[in-house]
């Protein structure tokens, strides 16, 4: 039994995704079972309403506002791991991260905001290393299936060929579901940050922005590409800007097991032949238009008011339950040998699957000794690797499989 009162605290449990995390913990581990956990947020009455809705009347509640440093410090000392769904993180996240880094408390989030992540690494990595806190960003659909998918493929390549895959292509073959309101809010916050600071735009386009060293030039993932050997055209994928950065940071944190000449591209399939090419070109054009519109202030204002889902909003249970995703990783070694692996999930990626991944990442970290993973700011694969993959397959509905 650890000195801390709780194994896990779910911070932001009155929000849409936070409540789904709490539901998963309750259904999988119970309110008073093997995992000691609590829900937390700034509004006690909303937390009590969540507890009532879950019918978990004995579940502990912790009250702490995102700007209340004293309450955040106190909360950090009560838990081994804190899960936070309170974003956009560049607006509301630093106080809790700082408290965890100081207290030596492990931390997981859903962050897809690399500008904020880069700043937090610079400001708090030294403190986290000194205290022993393991801070792990991006423990949802961005970026666990991609970060851990590359890790899985590379581990299999080493076992089969005795060498890593020099080049890996991540390709989203199928996805049914939606991105969360939190993801939309994070996107808008990042665009606004880029408008204020030109360095943010440069960082967003740099695949090595979260890695300590820039290595080999990377493939173009913005131009439609015909993947002849995979039987499809491919178009830009919206989450590649964060996933690619995490993949390269994992390689660096793990002392370059993928090699120093490793390349990674991430796109989505649009189908074969002329029709696939047409869809790929249309998707690329739409992506360019969306970027242009987001950079136009009045458009951002309209989207904020009307078009994008708001934080705390999400699809109904049927939509979450019937969603899915399937991602292919096709790699080649330096001497031309090939390997294909796939990662799939059985729920809506932005909500149903993400909430389970986040919960199980926290519990994997809770079970991972500090001798294996010392304090610092980590990616999911670099921090937990094979243990996380095993737990996701057992508890979260993900599958990691080889296809050749």
C-alpha positions as CSV (number, residue, x, y, z in Angstrom):
1,X,0.0,0.0,0.0
2,X,1.4,3.3,-1.0
3,X,1.5,6.4,1.2
4,X,-0.8,8.2,-1.2
5,X,-4.6,8.1,-0.5
6,X,-5.5,7.2,-4.1
7,X,-4.0,5.3,-6.9
8,X,-5.7,7.5,-9.4
9,X,-7.6,10.8,-9.4
10,X,-9.7,11.7,-12.5
11,X,-9.5,15.5,-12.8
12,X,-12.2,17.0,-15.0
13,X,-14.7,14.2,-14.2
14,X,-17.7,16.5,-14.7
15,X,-16.8,17.0,-18.3
16,X,-17.9,14.7,-21.1
17,X,-14.6,12.8,-21.6
18,X,-13.8,12.8,-17.9
19,X,-17.1,11.2,-17.0
20,X,-16.4,8.5,-19.6
21,X,-13.1,7.8,-18.0
22,X,-14.9,7.5,-14.6
23,X,-17.5,5.2,-16.2
24,X,-14.7,2.9,-17.5
25,X,-13.0,2.8,-14.1
26,X,-16.2,2.0,-12.4
27,X,-17.3,-0.7,-14.8
28,X,-13.9,-2.3,-14.9
29,X,-12.6,-2.0,-11.4
30,X,-15.6,-0.9,-9.2
31,X,-15.8,2.0,-6.8
32,X,-14.1,0.2,-3.9
33,X,-12.1,-2.6,-5.6
34,X,-8.5,-3.1,-6.5
35,X,-8.0,0.4,-7.7
36,X,-8.3,3.3,-5.1
37,X,-9.7,6.2,-7.1
38,X,-11.5,9.5,-6.9
39,X,-13.1,12.1,-9.1
40,X,-12.0,15.7,-9.1
41,X,-12.8,19.1,-10.5
42,X,-13.6,22.7,-9.6
43,X,-17.4,22.4,-9.0
44,X,-18.4,20.1,-6.1
45,X,-22.1,20.1,-7.0
46,X,-21.3,18.9,-10.6
47,X,-19.1,16.2,-9.2
48,X,-21.8,15.0,-6.9
49,X,-24.2,14.9,-9.8
50,X,-21.7,12.8,-11.7
51,X,-21.4,10.4,-8.7
52,X,-25.2,10.1,-8.5
53,X,-25.5,9.5,-12.2
54,X,-22.9,6.7,-12.0
55,X,-24.6,5.3,-8.9
56,X,-21.2,5.3,-7.2
57,X,-22.4,7.0,-4.0
58,X,-19.2,6.2,-2.0
59,X,-16.8,7.5,-4.6
60,X,-14.5,10.2,-3.1
61,X,-14.6,13.7,-4.5
62,X,-11.7,16.2,-4.6
63,X,-12.4,19.9,-5.3
64,X,-9.7,21.9,-7.0
65,X,-9.8,24.8,-9.5
66,X,-7.4,24.9,-12.4
67,X,-6.0,28.2,-11.2
68,X,-5.9,27.4,-7.5
69,X,-2.3,26.4,-6.9
70,X,-2.8,25.5,-3.3
71,X,-5.7,23.1,-4.0
72,X,-3.8,21.6,-7.0
73,X,-0.7,21.0,-4.8
74,X,-2.8,19.4,-2.1
75,X,-4.5,17.1,-4.7
76,X,-1.2,16.1,-6.2
77,X,0.0,14.8,-2.8
78,X,-3.0,12.6,-2.5
79,X,-2.6,10.5,-5.6
80,X,0.0,8.3,-7.3
81,X,-1.3,9.2,-10.7
82,X,-3.6,12.1,-11.9
83,X,-5.6,11.8,-15.1
84,X,-6.6,15.2,-16.5
85,X,-9.1,15.9,-19.2
86,X,-9.2,19.7,-18.5
87,X,-8.3,21.4,-21.7
88,X,-7.3,23.3,-23.8
89,X,-4.1,22.5,-21.8
90,X,-2.4,25.7,-23.0
91,X,-5.1,27.6,-21.1
92,X,-5.9,25.4,-18.1
93,X,-3.2,22.8,-17.8
94,X,0.0,24.2,-16.5
95,X,-1.0,24.6,-12.8
96,X,-1.7,20.9,-12.4
97,X,1.3,19.7,-14.4
98,X,3.5,22.0,-12.2
99,X,2.0,20.6,-9.0
100,X,2.6,17.0,-10.2
101,X,6.2,17.7,-11.3
102,X,6.9,19.3,-7.9
103,X,5.2,16.6,-5.8
104,X,6.6,13.6,-7.7
105,X,3.1,12.6,-8.8
106,X,2.6,10.8,-12.1
107,X,0.4,12.5,-14.6
108,X,-1.4,11.6,-17.9
109,X,-3.4,13.7,-20.2
110,X,-5.0,13.9,-23.7
111,X,-2.9,16.8,-25.0
112,X,-2.6,17.3,-28.7
113,X,-1.1,20.8,-28.4
114,X,2.6,20.5,-29.3
115,X,3.3,24.2,-28.8
116,X,2.3,23.8,-25.1
117,X,4.0,20.5,-24.7
118,X,7.3,21.9,-26.0
119,X,7.0,24.7,-23.4
120,X,6.2,22.4,-20.6
121,X,9.2,20.2,-21.5
122,X,11.4,23.2,-21.3
123,X,10.0,24.5,-18.0
124,X,9.3,21.3,-16.0
125,X,11.3,18.3,-17.2
126,X,14.2,19.1,-14.8
127,X,11.7,19.3,-11.9
128,X,10.0,16.0,-12.9
129,X,13.3,14.2,-13.1
130,X,14.3,15.4,-9.7
131,X,11.0,14.5,-8.0
132,X,10.4,11.3,-9.9
133,X,7.2,12.4,-11.5
134,X,6.4,10.7,-14.8
135,X,4.5,13.2,-16.9
136,X,3.0,11.5,-20.0
137,X,1.3,13.5,-22.7
138,X,-1.1,12.4,-25.5
139,X,-2.7,9.3,-23.9
140,X,-5.8,9.2,-26.1
141,X,-6.4,8.6,-29.8
142,X,-3.7,11.2,-30.3
143,X,-1.3,9.5,-29.9
144,X,-1.5,6.0,-28.4
145,X,-2.5,4.0,-31.5
146,X,0.2,5.7,-33.6
147,X,3.0,6.0,-31.0
148,X,2.5,2.5,-29.7
149,X,1.7,1.1,-33.2
150,X,5.2,2.2,-34.4
151,X,6.7,0.8,-31.2
152,X,5.0,-2.6,-31.8
153,X,6.1,-2.8,-35.4
154,X,9.6,-1.9,-34.5
155,X,9.8,-4.4,-31.7
156,X,8.6,-7.1,-34.1
157,X,11.1,-6.1,-36.7
158,X,13.9,-6.4,-34.2
159,X,12.7,-9.8,-33.2
160,X,12.3,-11.0,-36.8
161,X,15.1,-9.2,-38.7
162,X,17.5,-8.2,-35.9
163,X,17.3,-4.6,-37.1
164,X,14.7,-1.8,-37.0
165,X,12.4,-0.6,-39.8
166,X,14.2,2.4,-41.4
167,X,11.0,3.8,-42.9
168,X,7.5,3.4,-41.6
169,X,4.2,4.6,-43.1
170,X,1.2,5.0,-40.8
171,X,-2.0,4.8,-42.8
172,X,-5.5,5.2,-41.3
173,X,-7.5,2.6,-43.3
174,X,-10.8,3.2,-41.7
175,X,-12.3,5.4,-39.0
176,X,-15.9,5.9,-37.8
177,X,-16.5,8.4,-35.2
178,X,-15.8,12.0,-34.3
179,X,-13.2,14.2,-32.8
180,X,-14.0,15.7,-29.4
181,X,-15.1,19.2,-28.5
182,X,-11.8,19.4,-26.5
183,X,-9.8,18.5,-29.6
184,X,-11.7,21.3,-31.5
185,X,-11.0,23.8,-28.7
186,X,-7.3,22.8,-28.6
187,X,-7.1,23.3,-32.3
188,X,-8.5,26.8,-32.1
189,X,-6.3,27.7,-29.1
190,X,-3.2,26.6,-31.0
191,X,-4.2,28.6,-34.1
192,X,-4.7,31.7,-31.9
193,X,-1.3,31.1,-30.3
194,X,0.3,30.9,-33.7
195,X,-1.3,34.2,-34.6
196,X,0.4,35.8,-31.6
197,X,3.8,34.0,-31.9
198,X,5.3,33.1,-35.3
199,X,7.4,30.5,-33.6
200,X,4.3,28.4,-32.9
201,X,3.6,28.0,-36.6
202,X,7.2,26.9,-37.2
203,X,7.0,24.4,-34.4
204,X,3.7,22.9,-35.7
205,X,5.4,22.1,-39.1
206,X,8.5,20.6,-37.5
207,X,8.3,16.8,-37.0
208,X,11.2,17.0,-34.5
209,X,9.7,19.8,-32.4
210,X,9.4,17.6,-29.3
211,X,12.7,15.7,-29.9
212,X,16.1,16.9,-28.7
213,X,17.7,16.4,-32.1
214,X,16.6,16.8,-35.7
215,X,17.6,13.9,-37.8
216,X,17.0,12.8,-41.4
217,X,14.6,14.8,-43.6
218,X,11.0,13.4,-43.3
219,X,8.5,12.4,-46.1
220,X,5.9,14.8,-47.3
221,X,2.6,13.9,-45.7
222,X,0.7,16.9,-47.1
223,X,0.7,15.9,-50.8
224,X,-1.6,13.2,-52.0
225,X,0.4,10.0,-52.5
226,X,-0.2,6.8,-54.4
227,X,0.9,3.9,-52.2
228,X,1.1,1.3,-54.9
229,X,2.2,-1.5,-52.7
230,X,-0.7,-0.9,-50.3
231,X,-3.3,-0.6,-53.0
232,X,-4.6,2.9,-52.2
233,X,-4.1,6.6,-52.6
234,X,-3.4,8.5,-49.4
235,X,-4.3,12.0,-48.2
236,X,-3.3,14.2,-45.3
237,X,-4.5,13.1,-41.9
238,X,-5.4,15.8,-39.4
239,X,-3.8,14.2,-36.4
240,X,-0.4,13.7,-38.1
241,X,0.9,17.0,-36.8
242,X,0.9,15.8,-33.2
243,X,1.4,12.0,-33.7
244,X,4.5,12.4,-35.8
245,X,6.1,14.6,-33.2
246,X,5.4,12.0,-30.5
247,X,6.8,9.1,-32.6
248,X,10.1,10.9,-33.1
249,X,10.2,11.9,-29.4
250,X,9.7,8.3,-28.4
251,X,12.6,7.3,-30.6
252,X,14.8,9.9,-28.9
253,X,13.7,9.1,-25.3
254,X,14.3,5.4,-25.9
255,X,17.9,6.1,-27.2
256,X,17.0,5.6,-30.9
257,X,15.9,2.0,-31.2
258,X,14.3,2.9,-34.5
259,X,17.7,4.3,-35.7
260,X,19.0,7.8,-36.5
261,X,17.9,7.6,-40.1
262,X,14.3,6.6,-39.3
263,X,11.5,8.2,-41.2
264,X,7.8,8.3,-40.5
265,X,4.8,9.5,-42.5
266,X,1.2,9.5,-41.5
267,X,-1.8,9.8,-43.8
268,X,-5.2,8.3,-44.5
269,X,-6.4,6.0,-47.3
270,X,-8.8,7.3,-49.8
271,X,-9.1,4.2,-52.1
272,X,-7.5,2.9,-55.2
273,X,-7.4,4.1,-58.8
274,X,-8.8,7.3,-60.3
275,X,-11.5,7.6,-57.7
276,X,-9.0,7.2,-54.9
277,X,-6.8,9.9,-56.4
278,X,-9.8,12.2,-56.8
279,X,-10.7,11.8,-53.1
280,X,-7.1,12.3,-52.0
281,X,-6.9,15.5,-54.0
282,X,-10.2,16.7,-52.6
283,X,-9.1,15.9,-49.0
284,X,-5.8,17.7,-49.5
285,X,-7.6,20.8,-50.9
286,X,-10.1,20.7,-48.0
287,X,-7.2,20.6,-45.5
288,X,-5.6,23.6,-47.2
289,X,-8.9,25.5,-47.1
290,X,-9.5,24.7,-43.5
291,X,-6.0,25.9,-42.5
292,X,-6.6,29.1,-44.4
293,X,-10.0,29.7,-42.8
294,X,-8.7,29.0,-39.3
295,X,-6.1,31.7,-39.9
296,X,-8.8,34.2,-40.7
297,X,-10.1,35.8,-37.4
298,X,-13.8,36.2,-38.4
299,X,-14.0,32.6,-39.5
300,X,-12.6,31.4,-36.2
301,X,-15.2,33.4,-34.3
302,X,-18.0,31.9,-36.3
303,X,-16.7,28.4,-35.9
304,X,-16.3,29.0,-32.1
305,X,-20.0,30.1,-31.9
306,X,-21.7,27.6,-34.3
307,X,-19.8,24.9,-36.1
308,X,-17.4,23.1,-33.8
309,X,-18.4,20.9,-30.9
310,X,-17.9,22.6,-27.5
311,X,-15.8,21.1,-24.8
312,X,-18.1,18.9,-22.7
313,X,-20.2,17.9,-25.7
314,X,-20.1,14.6,-27.5
315,X,-22.0,11.9,-29.3
316,X,-24.6,9.7,-27.7
317,X,-23.8,6.2,-26.4
318,X,-24.8,4.4,-29.6
319,X,-22.5,6.5,-31.7
320,X,-19.6,5.9,-29.3
321,X,-20.3,2.2,-29.2
322,X,-20.5,1.7,-32.9
323,X,-17.4,3.7,-33.8
324,X,-14.1,2.2,-34.7
325,X,-10.7,2.7,-36.3
326,X,-8.1,0.7,-38.1
327,X,-4.5,1.9,-38.7
328,X,-1.9,0.1,-40.8
329,X,1.9,0.5,-40.2
330,X,4.0,-0.6,-43.2
331,X,7.7,-0.6,-42.7
332,X,10.9,-1.5,-44.6
333,X,14.4,-2.2,-43.2
334,X,17.6,-0.8,-44.5
335,X,18.2,-4.0,-46.5
336,X,14.7,-4.0,-48.0
337,X,12.8,-6.5,-45.8
338,X,9.2,-5.5,-45.1
339,X,6.8,-5.8,-42.2
340,X,3.1,-4.8,-41.8
341,X,1.3,-4.4,-38.5
342,X,-2.1,-2.9,-37.6
343,X,-3.7,-1.3,-34.6
344,X,-7.5,-1.2,-34.3
345,X,-10.0,-0.1,-31.7
346,X,-13.6,-1.1,-31.1
347,X,-15.1,2.3,-30.1
348,X,-15.5,5.8,-31.3
349,X,-11.9,7.1,-31.4
350,X,-12.5,10.6,-29.9
351,X,-14.5,9.5,-26.9
352,X,-15.3,5.8,-26.3
353,X,-11.8,4.5,-27.1
354,X,-9.9,7.5,-25.9
355,X,-11.5,7.4,-22.4
356,X,-10.4,3.7,-22.0
357,X,-6.9,4.4,-23.3
358,X,-6.5,7.3,-20.9
359,X,-7.6,5.3,-17.9
360,X,-5.5,2.2,-18.7
361,X,-2.4,4.4,-19.4
362,X,-2.7,5.8,-15.9
363,X,-3.0,2.3,-14.4
364,X,-0.1,1.0,-16.4
365,X,2.0,3.9,-15.2
366,X,0.9,3.2,-11.7
367,X,2.2,-0.4,-12.1
368,X,5.4,0.6,-13.8
369,X,8.3,0.9,-11.4
370,X,10.4,4.0,-11.2
371,X,13.5,1.8,-11.9
372,X,12.0,1.0,-15.3
373,X,10.7,4.6,-16.1
374,X,12.3,7.3,-14.0
375,X,10.9,10.8,-13.6
376,X,10.7,13.1,-16.6
377,X,8.3,14.1,-19.4
378,X,7.5,11.1,-21.6
379,X,5.5,9.8,-24.5
380,X,3.2,6.7,-24.0
381,X,5.4,4.2,-25.8
382,X,8.7,5.4,-24.3
383,X,7.2,5.4,-20.7
384,X,5.3,2.2,-20.8
385,X,5.9,0.3,-24.1
386,X,5.0,-3.3,-24.1
387,X,3.2,-3.1,-20.7
388,X,0.8,-0.5,-22.1
389,X,0.2,-2.5,-25.3
390,X,-0.6,-5.6,-23.3
391,X,-3.0,-3.7,-21.0
392,X,-4.8,-2.0,-23.8
393,X,-5.4,-5.3,-25.5
394,X,-6.7,-6.8,-22.3
395,X,-8.8,-3.9,-20.9
396,X,-9.4,-1.3,-23.6
397,X,-10.5,-3.1,-26.7
398,X,-7.4,-2.4,-28.8
399,X,-5.7,-5.0,-31.0
400,X,-2.1,-5.0,-32.2
401,X,-1.5,-7.6,-34.9
402,X,1.0,-8.5,-37.5
403,X,-0.2,-8.8,-41.1
404,X,2.8,-10.4,-42.8
